[in-house]
Amino acid sequence: MRKRLSNRRGAAGLLAMALVVASCSSSGTATPKVTGPLRIGISLSLTGDFADPGKAAQKGYELWRDTVNAKGGILGRQVELKIVDDASSPDQVVTNYTNLIDKDKVDLVFGPFSSLLTVPSSAVAKRFGYSFIEPAGGGPAVFDQKLDNLFFVQPATVVAGGEVFAKWVLSLPADQRPKTAAYPSLDDPFASPIADRIRQLFEAAGIKTVYNETYSAETTDLSPVIAKVAAANPDVVVAGTQSVDAYAQVKAMVEQKFSPKMLYMSNGANSPVEFPDKVGKGNVAGIFSTSAWLYRSDEPGNKDFVAAYIKKFGGAGSDIDETSAQAYACGQLLEAVAAKTSKVDNATIISSLHQGAWPTLMGQISWDAIGQPQGSTDLVQWIDGSLQVVFPTDQAKHQATVTKPAWGG
């Protein structure tokens, strides 16, 4: 008898709930199905010091938009990108994201280029409760904020990029290792920590520091800096660079006829088009950098990405800047979350990406609680006019050149 009564009560409860839902639907208070375009706001450096990688990120974002819209969009909604220029300014990037979220009412945001701009912009997103999937801000200062809404879409933090160069150097026979090192670095939350980490590892291994100075972001003439480096005559130069200053360092070295045995640059030298264009094709051989992606990658979807990029922008696969792939991968993550959850809101994105590993052009990526990816990165070197993976050994496509050729070689 008790069981029958319980069933009756359950049926009555379901009927009451149905009536409430029907009443809400008829009165217009039920949560409607979201329709219309999915609007994503992005601030990028289309002018200023980061204009080259900023424009590369723009290409990646726009290619992803075109690709996903051709497939029907995200959960049936066509993607619209609202991209605004931050002029490479931390102040402007804050204004941009505040306006995108609070004034333009975009549904989601993606990140800018550089740790310098990611730090303040990710804080804006956190304040408004927005997820922050970002392609190119992996310096320690980004993660020092301990934000749970941030996801850096690369296999590893930028400091790990410096570590892979140090590991390669220290893997060399003792008679091939450098004895002295110089560290000219840009005052930047991406560049300086990489050089600092390599210096720590080198000094612990007995490699003597003969120069270690940081120059301001306002420094345009790096000839005096390089003159001091040259005077110290180091075996290896570890340059904590972004893009414009990387070009300026190489130009100054060429002008002063200073060619170190080894040269590592944290950024700028990993741009397959801009770097040789800015410093001269004859002045890239033997220079090391790190890379999260190369066009030859066999990660799922990479061949389609490369083909689509060439179709839209022309050129060859070797011309694609990794920042374009990183930006494209941000969109891939959004697609993956929507496919898995049938939702595309900020809370769902944040909670979902903190669970498991997610496939992208960058490989399978997983994050800790504050957005730090848990993988590793590759050491690349300019060999025969192109960037080649030379370390770790199990990922290498070419043997590294230990001694950098002379300029013009």
C-alpha positions as CSV (number, residue, x, y, z in Angstrom):
1,M,0.0,0.0,0.0
2,R,2.8,2.4,0.9
3,K,4.5,1.7,-2.4
4,R,1.4,2.5,-4.4
5,L,0.9,5.7,-2.4
6,S,4.4,6.7,-3.2
7,N,3.9,6.1,-6.9
8,R,0.7,8.2,-6.8
9,R,2.6,11.0,-5.1
10,G,5.4,10.8,-7.7
11,A,2.9,11.0,-10.5
12,A,1.2,14.0,-8.9
13,G,4.6,15.7,-8.5
14,L,5.5,15.1,-12.1
15,L,2.2,16.5,-13.2
16,A,2.7,19.6,-11.1
17,M,6.2,20.1,-12.5
18,A,4.8,19.8,-16.1
19,L,2.2,22.4,-15.3
20,V,4.8,24.7,-13.9
21,V,7.0,24.3,-17.0
22,A,4.0,24.8,-19.3
23,S,3.0,27.9,-17.4
24,C,6.5,29.3,-17.6
25,S,6.7,28.6,-21.3
26,S,3.4,30.3,-21.9
27,S,4.4,33.3,-19.8
28,G,7.8,33.6,-21.6
29,T,9.9,33.1,-18.4
30,A,11.5,29.8,-19.4
31,T,15.2,29.9,-20.5
32,P,15.1,30.2,-24.2
33,K,17.4,28.3,-26.6
34,V,20.3,30.6,-27.5
35,T,20.2,31.5,-31.1
36,G,22.1,34.0,-33.3
37,P,25.8,34.3,-33.9
38,L,28.4,33.3,-31.3
39,R,30.3,36.5,-30.7
40,I,33.9,36.2,-29.6
41,G,36.0,39.3,-28.6
42,I,39.7,39.5,-29.1
43,S,42.3,42.2,-28.6
44,L,45.4,41.8,-30.7
45,S,48.6,43.8,-31.4
46,L,48.0,44.9,-34.9
47,T,50.4,47.8,-34.4
48,G,53.3,48.4,-32.1
49,D,56.1,46.1,-31.0
50,F,54.1,42.9,-31.2
51,A,52.5,43.7,-34.6
52,D,54.1,40.8,-36.5
53,P,53.0,38.0,-34.1
54,G,49.7,39.9,-33.5
55,K,48.9,39.7,-37.2
56,A,49.9,36.1,-37.3
57,A,47.4,35.4,-34.4
58,Q,44.8,37.2,-36.4
59,K,45.3,34.9,-39.3
60,G,44.9,31.9,-37.1
61,Y,41.7,33.1,-35.4
62,E,40.1,34.1,-38.7
63,L,41.0,30.9,-40.4
64,W,39.4,28.9,-37.6
65,R,36.3,31.1,-37.8
66,D,36.0,30.4,-41.5
67,T,36.6,26.7,-41.1
68,V,34.1,26.2,-38.2
69,N,31.4,28.3,-39.9
70,A,31.8,26.2,-43.1
71,K,30.9,23.2,-40.9
72,G,27.8,24.8,-39.5
73,G,29.3,26.8,-36.7
74,I,29.3,26.0,-33.0
75,L,26.1,24.2,-31.9
76,G,24.4,25.7,-35.0
77,R,25.6,29.2,-34.3
78,Q,27.8,31.0,-36.8
79,V,31.0,32.4,-35.2
80,E,31.6,36.2,-35.4
81,L,35.0,37.6,-34.3
82,K,35.3,41.2,-33.0
83,I,39.0,41.9,-33.2
84,V,40.4,45.2,-31.9
85,D,43.9,46.7,-31.9
86,D,45.7,47.1,-28.5
87,A,48.8,48.8,-30.1
88,S,50.9,46.4,-28.0
89,S,49.9,48.4,-24.9
90,P,49.0,46.9,-21.5
91,D,46.8,49.8,-20.7
92,Q,44.9,49.6,-24.0
93,V,44.4,45.8,-23.7
94,V,42.6,46.3,-20.4
95,T,40.3,48.9,-22.0
96,N,39.7,46.7,-25.0
97,Y,38.6,43.6,-23.0
98,T,36.6,45.7,-20.6
99,N,34.7,47.2,-23.6
100,L,34.3,43.9,-25.4
101,I,32.7,42.3,-22.3
102,D,30.9,45.1,-20.6
103,K,29.9,47.3,-23.6
104,D,29.8,45.0,-26.6
105,K,28.5,42.0,-24.6
106,V,30.4,39.4,-26.5
107,D,29.7,35.8,-25.5
108,L,33.3,34.8,-25.1
109,V,36.8,36.1,-25.4
110,F,40.1,34.7,-26.6
111,G,43.5,36.0,-25.5
112,P,46.0,38.5,-27.1
113,F,49.7,38.0,-27.9
114,S,52.4,38.0,-25.2
115,S,52.6,37.5,-21.5
116,L,52.9,41.3,-21.1
117,L,49.3,41.7,-22.4
118,T,47.9,38.4,-21.1
119,V,48.5,39.3,-17.5
120,P,46.2,42.3,-17.3
121,S,43.6,41.1,-19.8
122,S,43.1,37.7,-18.1
123,A,42.4,39.6,-14.9
124,V,39.7,41.5,-16.7
125,A,38.1,38.3,-17.9
126,K,38.3,36.8,-14.4
127,R,36.5,39.8,-13.0
128,F,33.6,39.3,-15.4
129,G,33.5,35.5,-15.0
130,Y,34.7,34.8,-18.5
131,S,36.9,31.9,-19.6
132,F,40.2,33.0,-21.1
133,I,41.6,30.6,-23.7
134,E,44.8,32.3,-24.8
135,P,47.5,31.4,-27.4
136,A,50.7,33.2,-26.5
137,G,51.0,34.2,-22.8
138,G,53.0,31.6,-20.9
139,G,55.4,33.5,-18.7
140,P,55.6,33.0,-14.9
141,A,53.8,36.3,-14.2
142,V,50.7,34.9,-16.0
143,F,50.4,32.0,-13.7
144,D,51.4,33.9,-10.6
145,Q,47.9,35.3,-10.7
146,K,46.6,31.8,-10.0
147,L,43.5,32.2,-12.2
148,D,41.2,29.2,-12.7
149,N,39.7,30.7,-15.9
150,L,42.9,30.9,-17.9
151,F,44.1,28.2,-20.3
152,F,47.5,28.7,-22.1
153,V,47.2,26.8,-25.4
154,Q,50.7,25.5,-25.8
155,P,52.2,22.2,-24.7
156,A,54.4,23.8,-21.9
157,T,55.1,27.0,-20.1
158,V,57.7,29.3,-21.7
159,V,60.3,28.6,-19.0
160,A,60.2,25.0,-20.2
161,G,61.3,26.3,-23.6
162,G,64.5,27.6,-22.1
163,E,65.1,24.4,-20.2
164,V,65.1,22.3,-23.4
165,F,68.0,24.4,-24.8
166,A,69.9,24.1,-21.5
167,K,69.4,20.3,-21.5
168,W,70.7,20.0,-25.1
169,V,73.9,22.0,-24.3
170,L,74.5,20.0,-21.1
171,S,74.1,16.8,-23.1
172,L,77.1,17.7,-25.3
173,P,80.5,16.2,-24.6
174,A,82.5,18.3,-22.2
175,D,84.9,19.5,-24.9
176,Q,82.0,20.9,-26.9
177,R,80.1,22.7,-24.2
178,P,80.5,26.5,-23.8
179,K,82.6,27.7,-21.0
180,T,81.2,31.3,-20.8
181,A,77.7,32.8,-21.4
182,A,76.1,36.2,-21.9
183,Y,72.4,37.0,-21.2
184,P,71.1,40.2,-22.9
185,S,67.3,40.3,-22.1
186,L,64.3,42.4,-22.7
187,D,62.4,43.6,-19.6
188,D,59.4,41.5,-20.4
189,P,57.5,38.8,-18.4
190,F,58.0,36.3,-21.3
191,A,61.6,37.0,-22.3
192,S,63.5,37.6,-19.1
193,P,62.4,34.5,-17.2
194,I,63.5,32.2,-20.0
195,A,67.0,33.6,-20.0
196,D,67.1,33.6,-16.2
197,R,66.2,29.9,-16.1
198,I,68.9,29.0,-18.6
199,R,71.4,31.0,-16.6
200,Q,70.5,29.1,-13.4
201,L,71.0,25.8,-15.1
202,F,74.2,26.8,-16.8
203,E,75.8,28.3,-13.7
204,A,74.9,25.2,-11.8
205,A,76.8,23.2,-14.4
206,G,79.9,25.5,-14.2
207,I,79.3,27.7,-17.2
208,K,80.5,31.1,-16.2
209,T,78.3,34.2,-16.7
210,V,80.3,37.1,-18.2
211,Y,77.4,39.4,-19.0
212,N,73.8,39.6,-17.6
213,E,71.8,42.7,-18.2
214,T,68.2,43.6,-18.9
215,Y,67.2,46.4,-21.3
216,S,63.9,48.3,-21.3
217,A,61.1,47.8,-23.8
218,E,61.7,51.4,-25.0
219,T,65.3,50.5,-26.1
220,T,65.3,50.7,-29.9
221,D,69.1,50.8,-30.5
222,L,70.6,47.6,-29.2
223,S,74.1,48.4,-30.6
224,P,75.5,49.5,-27.2
225,V,74.1,46.4,-25.5
226,I,75.6,44.1,-28.1
227,A,78.9,46.0,-27.9
228,K,79.1,45.1,-24.2
229,V,78.2,41.5,-25.0
230,A,80.9,41.3,-27.7
231,A,83.5,42.8,-25.3
232,A,82.8,40.0,-22.9
233,N,83.4,37.5,-25.7
234,P,81.1,34.7,-24.5
235,D,80.9,31.2,-26.1
236,V,77.1,31.3,-26.0
237,V,74.7,34.1,-26.1
238,V,71.3,33.5,-24.5
239,A,69.0,36.3,-25.6
240,G,65.7,36.8,-23.8
241,T,63.8,38.4,-26.7
242,Q,60.4,39.0,-28.2
243,S,60.4,39.9,-31.9
244,V,61.5,43.5,-32.7
245,D,64.4,43.3,-30.3
246,A,65.5,39.9,-31.6
247,Y,65.8,41.4,-35.1
248,A,67.7,44.4,-33.6
249,Q,70.1,42.1,-31.7
250,V,71.1,40.1,-34.8
251,K,71.5,43.3,-36.9
252,A,73.8,44.7,-34.2
253,M,75.9,41.5,-34.1
254,V,76.3,41.5,-37.8
255,E,77.3,45.2,-37.9
256,Q,79.8,44.6,-35.2
257,K,81.1,41.4,-36.7
258,F,80.5,39.5,-33.5
259,S,79.4,35.9,-34.1
260,P,79.2,33.8,-31.0
261,K,79.7,30.0,-31.2
262,M,76.2,29.5,-30.1
263,L,73.1,31.8,-30.1
264,Y,69.8,31.1,-28.6
265,M,66.8,33.5,-28.8
266,S,63.7,32.9,-26.9
267,N,61.4,34.4,-29.5
268,G,61.6,36.2,-32.8
269,A,64.0,33.6,-34.2
270,N,61.2,31.1,-34.3
271,S,59.2,33.1,-36.9
272,P,59.7,31.3,-40.3
273,V,59.0,34.3,-42.4
274,E,59.6,37.5,-40.4
275,F,62.9,36.5,-38.9
276,P,64.8,35.9,-42.2
277,D,63.0,38.8,-43.8
278,K,64.1,41.2,-41.0
279,V,67.7,40.0,-40.4
280,G,68.6,38.6,-43.9
281,K,68.3,35.0,-45.1
282,G,72.1,34.7,-44.8
283,N,72.1,35.6,-41.1
284,V,69.9,32.9,-39.6
285,A,72.0,29.7,-39.9
286,G,72.7,28.0,-36.7
287,I,70.5,30.2,-34.5
288,F,68.5,28.3,-31.9
289,S,65.0,29.0,-30.5
290,T,62.1,26.9,-29.2
291,S,58.8,26.1,-30.8
292,A,55.5,24.6,-29.8
293,W,54.5,23.8,-33.4
294,L,56.0,23.3,-36.9
295,Y,54.0,22.7,-40.1
296,R,55.3,19.2,-40.4
297,S,53.6,18.1,-37.3
298,D,51.5,14.9,-37.6
299,E,49.0,15.9,-34.9
300,P,45.4,15.2,-35.9
301,G,44.0,17.9,-38.1
302,N,47.3,19.6,-38.7
303,K,47.5,18.7,-42.4
304,D,44.0,20.1,-42.9
305,F,45.0,23.3,-41.1
306,V,48.1,23.8,-43.2
307,A,46.2,23.2,-46.4
308,A,43.4,25.6,-45.4
309,Y,46.0,28.2,-44.4
310,I,47.8,28.0,-47.8
311,K,44.5,28.2,-49.6
312,K,43.4,31.3,-47.7
313,F,46.7,33.2,-47.4
314,G,49.0,31.6,-50.0
315,G,52.6,30.7,-49.6
316,A,53.9,27.3,-48.3
317,G,53.6,25.4,-45.1
318,S,57.1,26.5,-44.0
319,D,55.8,30.1,-44.1
320,I,53.2,29.6,-41.4
321,D,54.1,31.3,-38.1
322,E,53.4,29.1,-35.1
323,T,51.4,31.9,-33.5
324,S,48.8,31.3,-36.2
325,A,48.5,27.7,-35.3
326,Q,48.3,28.5,-31.6
327,A,45.4,30.9,-32.2
328,Y,43.7,28.3,-34.4
329,A,44.1,25.8,-31.6
330,C,42.1,28.1,-29.2
331,G,39.2,27.7,-31.5
332,Q,39.7,23.9,-31.6
333,L,39.3,23.8,-27.9
334,L,36.1,25.7,-28.0
335,E,34.7,23.3,-30.6
336,A,35.8,20.3,-28.5
337,V,34.0,21.6,-25.4
338,A,30.9,22.3,-27.3
339,A,30.9,18.8,-28.9
340,K,31.4,17.1,-25.6
341,T,29.0,19.1,-23.4
342,S,26.5,20.5,-26.0
343,K,27.1,23.9,-24.3
344,V,29.3,26.9,-25.0
345,D,29.0,29.1,-21.9
346,N,31.9,30.4,-19.9
347,A,31.3,28.3,-16.8
348,T,31.1,25.1,-18.9
349,I,34.3,25.9,-20.7
350,I,36.2,26.5,-17.4
351,S,35.0,23.4,-15.7
352,S,35.4,21.2,-18.8
353,L,39.0,22.2,-19.6
354,H,40.1,21.4,-16.1
355,Q,39.3,17.8,-16.7
356,G,41.4,15.5,-18.9
357,A,43.6,16.2,-21.9
358,W,42.3,17.9,-25.1
359,P,43.5,17.4,-28.7
360,T,44.8,20.4,-30.6
361,L,47.3,21.2,-33.3
362,M,49.7,21.7,-30.4
363,G,49.1,18.1,-29.3
364,Q,47.2,16.8,-26.4
365,I,47.1,19.5,-23.8
366,S,46.1,19.4,-20.1
367,W,46.4,22.1,-17.5
368,D,46.9,22.4,-13.8
369,A,44.5,24.5,-11.6
370,I,46.0,27.8,-12.7
371,G,46.3,27.2,-16.5
372,Q,49.8,25.8,-16.8
373,P,50.1,23.2,-19.5
374,Q,51.7,20.0,-18.4
375,G,53.7,19.0,-21.5
376,S,57.0,19.8,-23.1
377,T,58.4,21.8,-26.0
378,D,61.0,21.4,-28.8
379,L,64.3,23.0,-29.5
380,V,64.6,24.2,-33.1
381,Q,67.5,25.5,-35.1
382,W,67.9,27.3,-38.4
383,I,69.4,24.7,-40.8
384,D,69.6,24.9,-44.6
385,G,67.2,27.9,-44.5
386,S,64.4,26.5,-42.4
387,L,63.6,25.7,-38.8
388,Q,64.3,22.1,-37.8
389,V,63.5,20.2,-34.6
390,V,66.9,19.1,-33.1
391,F,66.1,18.2,-29.5
392,P,64.8,16.2,-27.6
393,T,66.4,13.3,-29.5
394,D,63.1,11.3,-29.8
395,Q,61.5,14.3,-31.6
396,A,64.5,15.5,-33.6
397,K,64.2,15.7,-37.4
398,H,67.8,16.9,-37.9
399,Q,71.1,16.8,-36.0
400,A,72.0,20.1,-34.4
401,T,74.9,22.2,-35.6
402,V,77.0,22.8,-32.5
403,T,78.9,25.8,-33.8
404,K,77.0,28.6,-35.5
405,P,78.2,29.5,-38.9
406,A,79.6,33.0,-39.5
407,W,77.2,35.7,-40.5
408,G,76.2,35.4,-44.2
409,G,77.0,31.7,-44.1
